[in-house]
């Protein structure tokens, strides 16, 4: 346990490899200041963690919704927006995007298999384009992935801002290895995952019979990205520690009498279990918010989105089943459990009119 620790980042002997970028020679900036952790009594009541993120007005989500909605109308009127690529070339381009998605996002990929062909290809292109940005930073560009994403943009009303924000998230992973509080972490989660939710809404489509605002549905998609990324962080604590990275907010570690030293020690303690319980509660909170929008999508999109959401939530269950040891045990959802989740997801995707936002 740590009664006192510095927020200065201490590079570890291993390579600093981010969750999206693999940079081998980067050193984080030192952070000044010392936090003193209150001494715990033998029966201390552990605190509940804040669930308050960054106001979406600050993220300009409303502006993105407006631009993508306007682009959708204009796109239907503009017959010249179609990309000009040979069908066989495009087929191979989308195939490469599919392979990337299948290799690096197995749960996400399973959800795409339940989509219509056009939506499948669009989501693969968005994911493939996202991974291509990482490859560009690593010096390995793939022009064919450009073609798939260009074709997708010509078919769906995608705004450029979420893509720019996503690139900013990748840049953050080259220079930032600690997060002082949840607000900082929320911004990171928005950049690297919430943006994908915003990109996906035009592809998934909003049901014509939906009685809620487009902004509410976009917010729900953003929350799904936040929930997914918080889950990734909890699942990968041990791997990230080996790379000298701690994504858990520093002030929250301190609230539970913990610090970087405890993370690098990779030992599960009572304090660690209590911290993980609160972290998991918060991730589920964002999944709950995302559920409110999943059933407002077009009928063909609801089942795949619900499937991905429910399966991803089960990673949190797996962390609990491992007694909160996310240092040495990787939480995952086996194929059988994934398949058994599909009927439940299908049933949740059916009722539409009865689901309204609280």
C-alpha positions in Angstrom: 0.0 0.0 0.0 1.1 3.6 -0.5 0.5 6.3 2.0 2.2 8.8 -0.2 3.3 8.9 -3.8 4.4 11.3 -6.5 2.4 11.8 -9.7 5.7 11.9 -11.7 5.6 9.2 -14.3 8.4 6.7 -13.9 9.4 5.0 -17.2 9.7 1.3 -16.8 12.4 -0.8 -18.4 10.1 -2.2 -21.0 8.9 -0.5 -24.2 6.1 2.1 -23.8 3.5 0.6 -26.1 0.1 2.4 -26.2 -3.3 0.9 -26.6 -3.3 2.2 -30.2 0.3 3.3 -31.0 3.5 1.3 -30.5 6.1 3.9 -29.8 9.4 2.5 -28.4 11.3 5.6 -27.4 8.9 8.0 -25.7 9.2 9.3 -22.2 6.3 10.9 -20.4 6.4 14.4 -18.9 7.1 14.6 -15.2 4.1 15.8 -13.1 4.9 17.8 -10.0 3.0 17.3 -6.7 2.5 14.8 -4.0 -0.8 13.4 -2.8 -1.1 12.2 0.7 -3.6 9.3 1.2 -5.7 9.4 4.3 -4.9 6.5 6.7 -7.5 3.8 6.7 -9.2 2.4 9.7 -9.8 -1.4 9.8 -13.4 -0.9 8.7 -13.1 1.9 6.3 -16.0 2.5 3.9 -14.6 2.7 0.4 -15.8 5.7 -1.7 -18.0 5.5 -4.7 -16.3 6.8 -7.8 -17.6 9.7 -9.9 -19.5 8.9 -13.1 -19.4 12.5 -14.3 -17.5 12.8 -17.6 -17.1 15.7 -19.9 -20.2 17.6 -21.0 -21.0 16.6 -24.6 -21.5 20.3 -25.4 -17.8 20.6 -24.9 -17.3 17.8 -27.4 -19.5 19.5 -30.0 -21.7 16.4 -30.4 -24.7 18.5 -31.3 -22.7 20.1 -34.2 -21.7 16.7 -35.4 -25.3 15.5 -35.4 -26.4 18.5 -37.4 -23.7 18.2 -40.0 -24.2 14.4 -40.5 -28.0 14.9 -40.7 -27.6 17.7 -43.3 -25.0 15.6 -45.2 -27.5 12.7 -45.3 -30.1 14.9 -47.0 -27.6 16.4 -49.4 -26.1 13.1 -50.2 -29.4 11.7 -51.3 -29.8 14.6 -53.7 -26.2 14.5 -55.0 -25.8 11.7 -57.5 -22.1 12.6 -58.1 -20.9 11.6 -54.6 -20.3 8.0 -55.5 -16.7 6.9 -55.5 -15.2 5.7 -58.7 -13.4 2.5 -58.0 -13.4 -0.8 -59.9 -15.8 -3.3 -58.1 -13.1 -6.0 -57.8 -10.7 -3.4 -56.3 -13.3 -2.3 -53.8 -14.1 -5.9 -52.9 -10.4 -6.6 -52.1 -10.2 -3.3 -50.2 -13.2 -4.2 -48.0 -11.8 -7.7 -47.6 -8.6 -6.3 -46.1 -10.6 -4.1 -43.7 -12.6 -7.1 -42.7 -9.5 -9.1 -41.9 -8.1 -6.3 -39.7 -11.4 -6.1 -37.8 -11.6 -9.9 -37.4 -8.0 -10.1 -36.2 -8.0 -7.2 -33.7 -11.6 -6.8 -32.6 -13.1 -10.3 -32.3 -16.2 -9.3 -30.3 -16.8 -6.2 -32.4 -16.4 -8.3 -35.6 -19.0 -10.9 -34.4 -21.5 -8.1 -34.2 -20.8 -7.0 -37.8 -21.6 -10.5 -39.0 -25.3 -9.8 -38.1 -25.5 -6.7 -40.1 -26.6 -6.2 -43.7 -23.8 -6.4 -46.3 -23.6 -2.7 -46.9 -23.4 -1.9 -43.2 -20.9 -4.6 -42.6 -18.5 -3.2 -45.2 -19.0 0.4 -43.9 -18.1 -0.6 -40.3 -15.2 -2.7 -41.5 -13.9 0.3 -43.4 -14.3 2.6 -40.4 -12.4 0.1 -38.3 -9.8 -0.5 -41.0 -9.3 3.2 -41.5 -8.9 3.6 -37.8 -6.2 0.9 -37.7 -4.6 2.4 -40.8 -4.0 5.6 -38.9 -2.0 3.6 -36.4 -0.1 2.0 -39.2 0.7 5.4 -40.7 2.2 6.5 -37.4 4.2 3.3 -37.4 5.3 3.9 -41.0 3.2 1.3 -42.7 0.4 2.9 -44.8 -2.1 0.8 -46.8 -3.6 2.7 -49.7 -6.3 0.1 -50.3 -7.8 0.8 -46.9 -8.1 4.4 -48.1 -10.3 3.2 -51.0 -12.7 1.3 -48.7 -13.2 4.3 -46.4 -13.5 6.7 -49.3 -16.3 4.5 -50.7 -18.0 4.3 -47.3 -17.9 8.1 -47.0 -19.5 8.4 -50.4 -22.4 6.2 -49.2 -23.0 7.5 -45.7 -23.1 10.9 -44.2 -19.9 10.8 -42.1 -18.5 14.1 -40.6 -14.7 14.6 -40.5 -14.6 15.8 -36.9 -14.8 12.4 -35.2 -12.0 11.1 -37.4 -9.8 14.1 -36.4 -10.7 13.6 -32.7 -9.7 9.9 -33.1 -6.3 10.9 -34.4 -5.9 13.2 -31.4 -6.5 10.2 -29.1 -3.8 8.3 -30.9 -1.4 11.2 -30.4 -2.3 11.2 -26.7 -1.0 7.7 -26.5 2.4 8.9 -27.7 2.8 11.4 -24.9 0.5 10.7 -22.0 0.8 7.6 -19.8 -1.1 8.8 -16.7 -4.5 10.3 -16.1 -5.0 12.5 -13.0 -8.8 12.1 -12.8 -11.8 10.6 -14.5 -12.5 13.7 -16.5 -9.1 13.3 -18.2 -9.7 9.6 -18.8 -13.2 10.3 -20.2 -11.7 12.7 -22.7 -9.2 10.0 -23.8 -12.0 7.4 -24.0 -14.1 9.8 -26.1 -11.2 10.4 -28.5 -10.3 6.7 -29.1 -13.7 5.0 -28.8 -16.6 7.4 -28.4 -15.7 8.8 -31.8 -16.3 5.4 -33.4 -19.8 5.5 -31.9 -20.5 8.9 -33.5 -19.2 7.6 -36.9 -21.4 4.5 -36.7 -24.8 6.1 -36.2 -25.2 7.2 -39.9 -24.3 3.7 -40.9 -26.6 2.0 -38.5 -29.4 4.4 -39.2 -32.0 5.8 -36.8 -35.5 4.2 -37.0 -38.1 6.3 -38.6 -40.5 5.5 -35.8 -38.1 6.6 -33.1 -39.7 9.1 -30.8 -36.4 10.4 -29.3 -34.1 13.1 -30.6 -31.1 12.3 -32.9 -28.9 14.0 -30.3 -30.0 11.5 -27.6 -29.2 8.5 -29.9 -25.8 10.0 -30.8 -25.1 10.5 -27.1 -26.0 6.8 -26.4 -23.6 5.7 -29.2 -20.9 7.8 -27.6 -21.6 6.2 -24.2 -21.2 2.8 -25.8 -17.8 3.7 -26.9 -17.0 5.0 -23.4 -18.2 1.8 -21.8 -16.2 -0.3 -24.3 -13.0 1.6 -23.7 -13.4 1.6 -19.9 -13.8 -2.2 -20.2 -10.7 -2.4 -22.4 -8.7 -0.5 -19.7 -9.9 -2.8 -16.9 -9.2 -5.9 -19.0 -5.7 -4.8 -19.9 -4.4 -3.4 -16.6 -1.7 -6.1 -16.3 -0.5 -5.7 -19.9 -0.4 -1.9 -19.7 1.6 -2.1 -16.4 4.3 -4.1 -18.2 4.5 -1.2 -20.6 4.8 1.4 -17.9 1.3 2.7 -18.5 -1.5 3.3 -15.9 -4.8 4.3 -17.3 -6.7 4.2 -14.0 -7.1 7.8 -12.7 -4.4 8.7 -10.2 -6.8 10.3 -7.7 -9.0 7.2 -7.6 -6.0 5.0 -6.9 -5.2 7.3 -4.0 -8.7 7.1 -2.7 -8.3 3.4 -2.2 -4.8 3.6 -0.7 -3.1 2.6 -3.9 -0.6 4.1 -6.3 1.5 3.2 -9.4 3.8 1.0 -7.3 0.9 -1.3 -6.4 -0.1 -1.6 -10.1 3.4 -2.5 -11.1 3.6 -5.0 -8.2 0.7 -6.8 -9.9 -0.7 -8.1 -6.7 -4.4 -8.4 -6.0 -5.3 -6.9 -2.5 -8.5 -6.1 -0.8 -8.1 -2.5 -1.7 -7.6 -3.4 -5.4 -10.7 -5.6 -5.3 -12.8 -2.7 -3.9 -11.3 -0.3 -6.5 -12.1 -2.8 -9.3 -15.7 -3.2 -8.1 -16.2 0.6 -8.4 -14.5 0.7 -11.8 -16.8 -2.1 -13.1 -19.9 -0.3 -11.7 -19.0 2.8 -13.6 -18.4 0.9 -16.9 -21.8 -0.8 -16.5 -23.3 2.6 -15.9 -22.2 3.7 -19.4 -23.4 0.5 -20.9 -26.8 1.1 -19.4 -26.9 4.6 -20.9 -26.0 3.0 -24.3 -28.8 0.6 -24.1 -31.3 3.4 -24.2 -30.2 4.2 -27.8 -29.6 0.7 -29.1 -33.3 0.0 -29.6 -33.8 3.3 -31.4 -31.7 2.3 -34.4 -33.1 0.9 -37.7 -34.4 -2.7 -37.3 -31.6 -4.4 -39.2 -29.0 -2.7 -36.9 -30.5 -3.3 -33.5 -29.6 -7.0 -33.2 -25.8 -6.6 -34.0 -25.5 -3.6 -31.8 -27.2 -5.3 -28.9 -25.1 -8.4 -29.4 -21.8 -6.4 -29.3 -23.0 -4.5 -26.2 -24.1 -7.5 -24.2 -21.0 -9.6 -25.1 -18.7 -6.7 -24.2 -20.4 -6.4 -20.9 -19.5 -10.0 -20.2 -15.8 -9.1 -20.1 -16.6 -7.3 -16.9 -18.3 -10.4 -15.6 -15.1 -12.3 -16.5 -13.0 -9.9 -14.4 -15.2 -10.6 -11.4 -15.0 -14.4 -12.1 -11.2 -14.0 -12.0 -11.5 -12.5 -8.5 -10.5 -9.1 -9.9 -7.1 -10.4 -11.0 -6.6 -8.4 -14.2 -2.9 -8.4 -13.6 -2.1 -12.0 -14.5 -5.4 -13.3 -15.9 -6.9 -12.0 -19.1 -10.7 -11.6 -19.0 -12.4 -12.9 -22.1 -15.7 -14.3 -23.3 -15.5 -17.7 -24.9 -17.2 -18.6 -28.2 -19.9 -20.6 -26.5 -20.9 -17.8 -24.2 -20.9 -15.4 -27.2 -23.2 -17.6 -29.1 -25.5 -18.1 -26.1 -25.8 -14.4 -25.8 -27.2 -13.9 -29.3 -30.8 -15.0 -28.6 -31.0 -12.6 -25.6 -29.7 -9.8 -27.8 -32.2 -10.7 -30.5 -35.1 -10.5 -27.9 -33.9 -7.1 -26.6 -33.7 -5.8 -30.2 -37.4 -6.6 -30.9 -39.5 -4.2 -28.7 -39.1 -0.7 -30.1 -42.1 1.5 -29.3 -42.0 0.8 -25.6 -38.5 2.0 -25.1 -38.2 5.7 -24.5 -35.5 7.7 -22.7 -36.0 8.3 -19.1 
